[in-house]
Amino acid sequence: MAAIIGRTTKQALLRAKPALSSQQATLVTLKGKAGKRVAWILGSLALGGGTVVAGALAQPTFASDLVLHPPHFPWSHNGPLQTLDHASIRRGYEVYKQVCAACHSMQYVCYRNLVNVIMTEDEAKAEAEEAMVEDGPNDAGDMFERPGKLSDHFPNPYKNEEQARAANNGAYPPDLSYIVQARHGGEDYIFSLLTGYSDPPAGVKLMEGQHFNAYFPGGAIGMAQALYNEIIEYSDGTPATQSQLAKDVCTFLKWAGEPEHDSRKLYGMRALIILSFLTCVAYYMKRLKWSTVKTRKLAFKPPSYK
């Protein structure tokens, strides 16, 4: 049986040998202008791709660059038509006053900014009078303290940066006036930072006075956890859970950095309505003016020679 199969295969190969020997290889050559153009394109792509890959491989990756990014939370003021929750702003001011103001300043916010947003004018005046503001000099050339006014800024808890660092183990508490706009992630980052404290994982060593927070670059933060459940009592009776405290103070800080947030969206919507109407008028005028131009017929009549 094997001999029969071998002879059959040999005869088939002998019959196919002339056909195989008559075949010729076809090679693609890059000759002429088209070939040179293709060669230039391929060379440029290879050079560009190699440069990108080399640049990506040349950049080192450090463990300190791996930072946990905050998730995106469904804030009530997100979106083109949503406004800030003013009840949350009022509660957030209570959190700042009773918790955050002990270390952080808001030197770019005045008491007059609270009027018709967080409290009435009389309430804002009474709130400002609770703070003693350094003023002067008087006729004798001395500085003195007086009750605050609506035009005064929020008081600074420390007299200077050196005193602030000395009281916080060398760390300088940042001003919170524009902290939401100054941090990547905005209120998502602030909320995650305030609620992201935990015990350091294995292998992470912290210096004295430092605390672990996965959302802070490097993980080691000088600020201790400030928000706990029921650390304060809201005046409106809202349960003061940790997440509620963090949400309210983030909303307040969002308003402090963008007090024109609501009015900007309102003016933007009005502008879109007006521009939509003007767009319709402009389109109608365009069709009216160009209708005679686009519908006219040009005819060439050659001169007749007699």
LINKASUL-V93264 format. One line per field, one symbol per residue. phi: phi as a letter, one per 40 degrees, with the letter a starting at -180 (. if undefined). psi: psi as a letter, one per 40 degrees, with the letter a starting at -180 (. if undefined). A space follows every 50 residues. Layout:
# LINKASUL-V93264
phi=???
psi=???
This chain:
# LINKASUL-V93264
phi=.ccccccccccccccccccccccbcbbcbbbgcccccccccccccccccc ccccccccccbbccccbccccccccccchcbcbcccccccccccccccbc ccbbbbcbbbcccccgbbacccccccccccccbcbhccccgbcabaccbc cccdcccbcacccccccbfgcbcccccbccccbchgccccccccbbcacc ccgcbbccgbbcacccdggbbccccbbbcfcbbcccgcdccccccccccc cccccccbccdcccccccccccccccccccccccccccccccccbcbbbb bcccbb
psi=dddddddddddddddedddddeiihhihigiidddddddddddddddddd dddddddehihideeghhiiihigieeiideiiihddddddddddddedd eddiigeehiddeeheddiiddddddddedhhhhiaiadeeiiiiiiiid eiihiheididdddddeffehhhiiedfdddehhebddddddddeeiiii ihehhiiheiihhdehhddhidhihdhihfdihideehhgiddddddddd dddddddgeedddddddddddddddddddddddddddddedddeeihhhh hiihh.
